[in-house]
Amino acid sequence: MLSRVADSIYWLNRYVERAENVARFVETNINLILDSPSGLQQQWEPLVLTTGDGPIFEERYGEATADCVIKFLSFDREYPNSILSCLCSARENARSVREIISSEMWEQINAFYMMVKEATERQSLSQMHEFFTEVKMASHLFAGVMDATMSHNEGWHFGQIGRLLERADKTSRILDVKYYILLPSVEDVGTTLDELQWIALLKSASAYEMYRKRSQHRITPEGVADFLILDREFSRSIQFCLLEAERSLHQITGTPPGTWQNPVERALGRLRSELGYLTIEEIMQKGLHEFLNDLQEQINGVGNNIFENFFALKPIQEPYSFMTQTLGTSVQTSAI
């Protein structure tokens, strides 16, 4: 497969997943606010801090109010990680490989983009809650259409890797939101307020029902972190995403599972292996925020390795332009 085609399919899926998870990201905070007692100060700055794009936001918007943060993360055309920018980039990647993907995939990504573009006029919080639900469902529909209409060959596996790495990264950031949104006092830890916040976080990750089915005991920080990080069966847990990404990687390289013959396999295999031997007690002892920060850096490292080994080919006849991706993942190449 041409590296240009693999690159576009990889980023097409990664951008769609990023748009969905930014919606989940903002929805987490909305749910936390709605479930908090009246009079409790709303906190929107943590969302910007967790993205790592605080300086960009501060320079352009200043104070982190609800309207500014929602606009920045949802509809800001100049911010490359906003939902609208992600869908614009996903659509352009799909356009460049229309001869490879199915017509149904192109129609869905185009409809997805138009839906987000038309939603830029929505203002009220209640309307935004509905919008984020629509974004999640449109992303699910795209993934389903791709699975049902595209051959499960190398291109499909590159798309899977892009989607799963992005999902693992954003699950860690959704979980990290709870670290930044501090409780009014340490006495609130373990109270009804604390539990409501963890429930809101689970629901934003579409994990509440599955968590309840696996864990019959009451909701605890350790239990939620264990489920979202280490569970091997829940499709949005970090462990599951890395396991499935590694499986697709071996399908592309043709090497048997458990062997690592190139830097990508070694980087992903090392990360997946380390996570497989960790316990939630060890994670909490290190510090949840510190662990998640290290994990995000390692996932970014895997993305950089994928670029270097699969996409970063030197031009033979035609020059290439390079567009830097955000969040420290890798660089996308596209032929001029």
N, C-alpha and C positions, 0 to 999 in steps of 0.2 A: 504493500500500500504506500502511495506517495505520502511523504511526511506532511505536505501541505494539507492533504485531505484528513489525515489522522489528527493533525493539530486543530483543524476547524471543528471536527466532530467532538474532540475532547473539550474545547472551549465552549462550543454550543451547549453541551450538557452542563458544564461547570457554571456558565452564566445563568442558565435556567434555574439550577439548584441554588445559586447564590441569591437570585431574586426571591425565590420562595423562602429562603432562610432569613433574609433581611426582613421579610414580612413577619415571620415568626419572631424575630428578634424584637421588633417594635411591639408586636402583639403581646409579648411577654410583659413588657412594661405597662401596657394598657390594662392587662388583666390584673397585675399587681396593684395598680392604682384603684381599679374598680373594686377589688376585694379588700382594700385597706380601709380602716375606720375613717369616718369623716373628720377633717381637721388635720390629718397627717399630710405633711408637706410632700408634694409630688416631686419626684426626682427623674430628670431627663438627661442630665449630664452623664450619668453612668453608661448610657447607651453609646454615646459618642466616645467615651474613654475606652470602652471595650472593643470598639472597632479599630482602635489604633490611629484614628484620623482626627483626634482632638484638635491639633494645631490648624488643620485645614478648616474645620468648622468654626473655631474661634476667630480666625482671620476673616471669614466671610459673614458670620452671623452674630458673633459676640455671645450674648447670654443664651444659655441652653433652655429655652422655653419649649413647651409642647409643640406649638406651631412650627418653630424653627427646626427642631429635631426631626419631626415627621416630614417636613418638606425636604430637608437635607437627605434623609435616608430613603425617601420614596420617589421624589420627583425632580430632584436637582440634576439637570442635564450636564452640568460641569463637574459633578462629583461622579467618578467612574464606577463607584460601588452602589449608587442608588438603584432602586428597582427599575426605574425607567431606563437608566443607562445600561444596566445589565441586559434588559430585554432588547435594547437597540443593538448591542454588541452581539447577542445571541442570534438575532435576526440576520445581521450581516454575515456571521459565520455560516448560518444555514443557507443564505443566498449563494455563498461561494462554493457550496458542495451540493447544489440542488440536483445534480445528475447522480449523486450517490445516495442521498436520503430519499425516503418515500414522499410522494406528493402530500399524503396525510400529515406527515411531520412538518412540512413547510406550511401547510394551511393552518395547523395548530399554533406554530410559533408566530405566524403572522397575526392570527386572531388574538393571541396572548398579548403581543406588543400593542395592537390597536386598543385593546381593553384598558391597558395601563395608561396609554397616552390619553384616552378619553376621560380617565379618572382624575386628571390633574386639577380639575375644577372643584373636586370635593373638599369640603372644609370641616364639617362637624366631626367630632370624635366617633359618633355612632356610625356615620357613613364610612369612616376610615376602617372601623372594625369589620364592616361588610366587605370593604375593598381587600383587606388582607386575607380574608377567607377566600375570595375569588382568586387571588394570586396563588394561594396554596393549591386550590382545586385545578387551576389551569396548568400548574407545574406537574401535578399528578397525572393529568390527562396527557400531557406531552410525553411523560415517561411511559405511560401505558401504550400510547400510539407507537412510540419507537420500538418497544418490546414486541408489539404485535405485527408491525409492518416492515421492519428492517431485518435483513439477514443477520444472524448472530455470528458475525465474522470478526475480523480484526477491528474494523471501524466501530462496530457495536461495543466491543470490549474497551476500546479507547474512550468511548462515551461513558461507559460504566465507571471506569477509573476516575474520570473527571467529576462525575456526579458524586461518587462515594467519598473522594478526598475532600470535596467541598462540603459535603454533609458532615463529615467527621469534624472538620474545622469549625463549622457553625454550631454544631451541637455543643462543642466545648465553650463557645462564646455565649450561647444561650444559658448554659449552666453558670458561666462566670458572671452573668448579670446579677445573680443573687448575691454574689460576693460584694459587688459594688454598691448594691442597694442595701445599705446598712439599716438595721433595726434601730428604733429610737433609743433603746438601751439594752444592755446585756441581759436584763431580767426578762426580756421578751422572747429569748431563745427558748424553744420548746412550748411556747404558748399557742393559743388558737391563731393569733396573727401570723406567727412563724409558719404554722402548718398551712394556712391559707395561701401564703406566698409560695410555698413549695408545690402546692396543688396547682396554682396558676402556672408555674413554670412547667410542670408535667403536661398540662393541657396544651400549652403553647408548643411543646415538642411532640404533640399527638401521642403522648406516652402514658396518660393517666390510667386508662382502662387496662392496658397491658401491665403496668406496674402493679395495679390492684390484683390482677389475676396471678401474678408471680409472687407478690408479697402480701400476705394476708394481714400482717401486723400494721400498726399505725405508721403514717408517713414520717420519716426522719431524714435529716440531711445526708447521713451515711447511706441510707437505703436508696434515696433518689440518685445520689452520685454514683453508687455502685451500679444501678440499673442503666443510667445513661452513658457510663464509661465502659463498664466491663461485661455487660450482658452479651451473650453470644447469639441470641435468637431475635432480639428486637431490632428491627431494620434501621432504626435511627441511632442506635448506640454506636459509640466510637469503635469499640471492639469489633462489632459486626461489620461496619463499613470497611475497616482495614482488612479483615478476613476476606471479604468479597472482592475488594480491590486487588489483593494479592492473587486471588484465584483468576481474575481476568488478566492480570499481568502475565501469569504463567501460560495462559492460553495464547497470548500474543507472542511470547518468546519461545514457546515450545519446550521449556525446561520443566522437569517434573516438580510437583509441589515439594517444598522442603529443601530445594537446592537453589543456590544463588550464584549466577554466573556473570552478572553485570551489576553496575553500581545502583541501578534502580531496584533490582531484586534484593540487593543487600540492604539498602536503606529502608525499604518497606518491610522486608523480612525482619530486620533488627527491631524496628518500631513495634511491629505486630507481636514479636516474640517477647519483648520486654513487657508489653501490656498484658500478655497472656499469663505472665508469672506474678503480676502485681496483685495485691489484695487492697481492699478499700481502706483497711486500717493503715497500711503503709502510705497510701495516697493522702489520707487525712492528717497523718503525722507529719508528712512533708509540708502540707498546706495545700488546700484545694486550688487556690488561685495560682500559686507557684507551679504546681503540677500542670495545670491547664495551659499556662503560659509556655512552659517547656514543650508540652505536647504540640501546641500550635507551631512553634518554631521547627519541630521535627517534621510535621506534616508539610510545612512550606519547603523544607529541605527535600522531601520526596518529590514535590512538584518541580523543583529546580532540576533534580536528577532526571525526571521524565523529559523536560525540555532539552537538556544537554545530550541525552542519549537517543531520543526519537525525533525531535523536531528541529534541532539546531544544525541544519546541514548548510555547508558553504555553497554559495551560488555557482552554477556552472556556466550558464549562458545569460540568465537574467538576474538583475540585482534584487535584493530583498529589502523590505522595510521592516523595522522592528517596533512593535508597540508594547510598552511595558505594562504588564498586568499589575493590579494593586493587591494589597494585603500580602505582598512578599511571596507570591506563589511561584511564578516563572515568567517567561517572556513568550509571547505568541508571535510566530513568524507568518507573514502572508506575502505571497508573491505580488509584485506590482504588475 
